[in-house]
Amino acid sequence: MTVTEVRTCYQARPFKPFILHLADGRAIPVEHPEFMLPAPSGRTIFVYQPDDSFNIIDLPLVTGIEIKPDGSSSGNQGS
């Protein structure tokens, strides 16, 4: 995964929710563009959840992006 690929999903219009798959096996949903905040360096992102919890993610650890079609929890996984 590249920073550009993550940025493309984040900036897509209309926005489609997606899931970031990480090298450690975690899957982090991004439900809305306002729930993701990239660091100025572009290497790290903060992803908030509707319950105000959040994850700090080092982008080189993202192994795939799963687009959630029609807001469902399954979809195509990119790499």
Secondary structure, DSSP 8 states (H G I E B T S, - for coil): --HHHHHHHHH-SS---EEEEETTS-EEEE-SGGGEEE-TTSSEEEEE-TTS-EEEEEGGGEEEEEE-GGG-S---EE-
